[in-house]
Amino acid sequence: MAQNCGRRIDDSVIFMTISARKQRKRLYVAHTTERRKSMVAPLSEELSRQRNIRRIAVRKGDTVLVVKGDREIRGIEGKVSEVDSVKRRVMIDGVTIAKADGKQTARPVSFSNLIITGLSPDGKRKTQAKGGE
């Protein structure tokens, strides 16, 4: 049963649910902007202390460290070259996979397997200034 423990947005009530299948469905049918906002990764300890935040959305140009996944890619640090919000995957420079014909192509990595070690210097983030100020 849906419980009324949601929040009010634009005079409409969002109903939360504990049902796994309904949560998955809401994820799959969500608008691209909502999917994009949910693609967050934790910051490194140093960045977290500097910015006074724990996690932030992954963007193109960020430097990330792969902390989970296959042994071949674990521990690789590189810049984000592409963010695919439809498939909820991130492409990282230096993380490739061999195709059947021998060519190397970018390997998609889940954002949940990453730690952000450096933010892109584009200045478009609201948290560029120290958080809390």
Beta strands, then each sheet from edge to edge (+ up, - down):
strand 1: 8-9
strand 2: 12-13
strand 3: 40-42
strand 4: 55-57
strand 5: 63-66
strand 6: 77-84
strand 7: 89-98
strand 8: 104-110
strand 9: 114-118
sheet 1: 1+ 2-
sheet 2: 3+ 4-
sheet 3: 8+ 7- 6+ 5- 9+
end
